[in-house]
Amino acid sequence: MKKVLLIMVLFAISFIGKAQQTYDFSAVCETGQTLYYIITDGENREVKVTCPNYSWYVGLEMEYDEEYFYYGYEKPVGNLTIPSSVEQNGETYSVTAIDSCAFVACDGLAELTIPNTITAIFSYAFYHSGIKGELAIPQSVVSIENNTFYNCDGITSVLLPNSIRNIADRAFYSCAGLTHLAIPNSVQTIGKEAFAFCVGLTGHLVIPDSVTELGNGAFKNCLGITGVTLSNSLTEIPANAFYQCSALTGTFVVPEGVLLIGSRAFQETGIKELTLPTTLATISGHALYHCYHLKILNYNAIDCGMHSDQMSEAPNIETVNFGDAVQTIEGFKNCKHLISPLVFPNSLRTIKTEAFF
């Protein structure tokens, strides 16, 4: 939605009809588009690609109109190769970064080639752009910033290099055409809703052991994911992590070391068998809400705090297998389909009030 607050309207009116150059120079690249550059390091001859109306726009307290970034200028269209270097006044500059909002709403873009001189791609760089096909991030990039490829629904696959450490909040949010994703074992953090609503993403997802932090809703509404292998380095499965991943079926193993499963983490998934670790201390409300396919629960938590009818939210549980280290049991109130014999381990110390009411 394109909204502009009053402060923006008043500010923009004063600029209409005036050429407000916010870049240092422009040049035509090899694929025929005019790109705009800001010199970031004159001594070392380095520039970043930007958009023509960026600097006067940033910092205002407003909801931006994405069209203003190219107001009065032609947006780049077609296949785009960002150059590794550019000439200006007899000097050669290395292109080392893609600025925030550099290609916002450039919906006419197609295939994108990013050179290996790029070390930083800033937030919103390709927000709502029309990038199509395979996207290859060069080895020189270490982080995908907030909203960088937000709603780039023409991207079909992403090749992430082993240099990537961080995939920030909503980095690939609603990239609906994305079907293939391999997360390299260099990634340490995956931000909030980083891949949420990537509805075309299919197959088995592997989150490598290098990942120590997963943001809320990281894979929310990824309707085609059929399986997940979680990082053994995680201590938390956050709220909404796999919310409405309806094709997520079969067995799901929460690794040892996880202390918390957040609210609605597995809501409306198709998981049939769930294994909980000995380390689990908390299952938040609605974590398993409407998990109608869940039939088998392998419960290994030594002492896990749950509300009294926690497991009734997965109403078709038939079998609960308690691990040898379990000390406290609660949360199975109203599990009306629990039909298999219960075998309690010798480690058991407490069965809480209404545990099986």
N, C-alpha and C positions, 0 to 999 in steps of 0.2 A: 504494500500500500504506500502510495506516494503522498506524504503529508509534509507541509511546511508550516511551522509556527509563525506567529505574527512577527517575531524578531527577524526571522528569515525573510519574510515578505518585504519588510521595510528595508532590510539590508540589501536585498537583491535589487530592489527598484533603483537604488542609487548606482548600481553597476550596469544596468541595462543600457546598451548603446555605447559603453566604454570598453576599450580593449584592456583588460586587466591581465597582463602576462604574469603568470606565477611560476614559470619555468625559466631556465637559463637559455635553452636553445632547443630547436627541433631538428629532426633529420628523417629522411625517408630510408626505411630499412630495406633489405634485399627482397622481402616479399611484397613491397609496394606501399606499406602503410606509413603514415607520418607519426612518429613517436616523439614524445616530449621528455626532456631530461633536466635534472637538477644536478649541478656539480656538488658533490659531497666532500671531495678532497682534491683541492686544486694542485697541491704539491705532488701528490701521487697520481694525479690524473684519473680520478674515479668519479663516476656519475651513477645516478639511479633513474630508472624509467618512472615517469609520473603521469598524471593527467593534467590537462591544461588549466583547470579551475580548482586546484586542490587547496593551496595554502590559505586563501582568504575565507575558505569555507570551514576549515577545521577549527574547533574550539568553541563554536557557537552552541548554545544550549537549545537544541532543536532536534526534530526528527527530519532527517534530510530527504530531499527529493533527489533520487539518484541521477536524474537527467542533468542536474546542474554541473556535474563534474566535466561534462563535455559541452556545456552550453556555448553555442556559437562556433563549435568545432565539429568536424566530421569524426565519428567514432571509427576506430580500426575495424575492418571486416575481413573475412576469409581466413585462409591459413596464415598463421603469424609465426615468424621466426624472430625472436628477440636477439639482436646482435650481441656478440661478446665485446665488441668495441665500436666506437663511433668517432668520426672526425669532426672537429670544430676549430675554425680559425688556425688551421695548420697543425693542430695538436690532436693526438690520438688519446681518447679516454676509454678506460676499461669500464664496462657496464657490470656493476657489482650488486645491485639490488633492484627489486621491484617495489615501488612505493605503495603505501596504503591507498586504496581506492584507485590505483592506476588504470584499471580496466573495468571499473564498476559499470554494470548494465551494458557492456559491449556485447549485445546479444547476437551480433552478426559474425562473431569470431567462429572459427572452425578448429582445425588442428593447431596445437600450440607446441612450439619448440623453445625450451629454456636453455640457455648456454651454461656451461660449467664454470663460468666466471661469477655467476650469481651465488652470493652467500646468504642473502636474506630476502624472503618474500613476506612483505608485511601484511597486517590484517586488512581484510576486505579487498585485497588486491584484485581478485577476479569475481567478486560478489555479483551474483545474478548474471554472469557472462555466459556466452554461448559456446564455450570450449567443447569440442567433440572428440570422440575416440579415445585413444590411449594417451594418458598423461604421464610423462616421465620427469621426475624431480631429480635434478643433478646431485652428484655426490658432495658438492660444495655446500649444500643447504643442511642446516642442523635442526631447524624448527619450522613447523607449519603453524602459522599464527592464527589468532581468532578469526573466524568467518572468512578465511582466505578464499575457499572455493565453495562458499555457501550457495546452494541452489544452482550449481552448475550441472544440470541434469542431463547434459549431453556426454559427460565423461563416462566411458564404459569400463575402464580399468585404470588403476593408479600403480605406477612403479615407484615404490619408496626405497631410497638408498639406505645403506648401512650407516650413513652419517646422521640420520634423523634421530634426535633424542626426545623431542616433544611434539605431539599432535594436539594443538590447543582447542579450546572450546569452539564447537560448531565449525571446525575446520572444513569438513566435508558434509555439512548438514544438508539433507534433502537433495543429495546427488542421486536422483532417482534412477538414472541409467547405469549406475555403477554396478557391475556384476561380479567383478573379481577384485579381491583385496588380499595382499600378503603383507603382514606387519613384520618388519625386520627385527632381529633380536638386539638392535641398538636402542629401540624405543623404550623410554622409561615412564612416560606419562601420556595418557590418553584423556583429553579434557571432556568437559560436560557436553553432551550431545554431539560429540565429535563426528559420529557417523549416523546420528539419528535420522530416521525417515529415508535411509538408503534402501528403498523398498525393493530394488532389483538385485541387491546383494544376495548371492546364493552360495550353497555348499557349506563345508565345515570351516569354521573360523578358528584360527589358532592365535591366541594371545600369548606371546613368548614370555619366558621367565624373567626377561629384563624389565618387564612392565611392573612397576611397584604401585602405581596409582591409576585408578579408573574413575572417570568423572560420572556424575549423575546422568543417567539416560544415555550413556555412551553409544549404545546400539539399540536404542528405543525404536520400535516400529520397523525394524529390519525384517520384513515379512518373509524373506526367502532363506534366511540362515537355518540350516538343518542340524547343525551340531556346533559345539563350542568346547575348545580345550583352553582352560583358564591358566594364567600365569601362577606358578607356585610361589611367587613373591608377593602376591596380594594379601593384604590383611582385611580388606573390605570389599564386598560386592555392593556398590552403592544403590541408592534408590533409582528405580526405573531402568536399571542397567540393561535388561532384556525385555522390557515391557512390550507386550503384544508381538513378540517374535513367534508368531503362530506356527511356523514350520519347524521350530526348534523341538525336536521329538527325541525319543529314545532315552538313553541314560545321560544324566548330567552329574558330574562329580565336582563338588566344591572342595578345593584342595586344602590340605592341612596348613594351618597358619592363618586362615580366614577367621576373624573374630566377629564380624558383623555382616548380616545380610539386610540390606536396606528395604524400605517400604516399596512395595510393588516391583521388586527386582525381577521376579519371574511371572508377574501377573499375565494371565491369558496366553501362556506358552503351551506347547504341546508335550512337555516333558512327561515321560511315562515312569521313569525311575530316577530318584534323586538320592544322592549320597551326601550326608552332612559330616563335617570333620569333627574330631575330638576337641579342637580348639574353639569351636563356635560358642560365643557367649551370648549373642543376641540375634533373634530373628524379629525384624520390625513388622508392624502391622501391615496386613495385606501383601506380604512378600510373595505368598502363593495364591493370591486371590484368583478365583475362577480358573485354577489349574485342573480342569475337568478330566484330563487324561492321566494325571498322576495316580498310579496304582501302588507303587512300591517305594517305601521310604527306608533307607539305610541310615539309621540314626546313631551317630557315634559321639555326639557332643557330651562331654563330661558333665557340664552343668550349664544348661542354656536357658536363659530367661525368655519365656513366651507368655502371651496372654492365654487364658484358660482354654479357649477354643481356636487357637492358632491354626491347627491342622484341619479344622472343619472347613476352612476356606478352599481346600482342595477336597471336595466332598466325596470323591470316589476312591480314596485311599483304601486298599484292601489288606495290605501287608506292611507291618513295621518290624524291621530287624534291628534290635538294639545291640550296639557294640559292647565289647568286653570292658570298656572303661567308664561307661555311663554311671553317674552317681545320682542324678536327679531327673525325674520324669514329670512333665506336665504338658498341657496344651492339646490333648486329644479329645476334649469334650465335643460331643455331637458328631464324632466320626462314625456315622451310622452304617457305613459299608465296610468297616474294619472286621474282617471275618477270619483271618488267619490266627492261629494260636500265638499268644504272646509269651516270649521266653525272656525272663529278666536275668541280667548278668549278676555274678557274685559281687561286683563292684557297687551295685545299687544301694543307696543310702536313704533316699526320700522319694516317695510318690506323693505329689502335692494334691491338695484338695481339688476335687472334681476333675482329676487328670483324665479319667475315662468316663466321665458322667454322660 
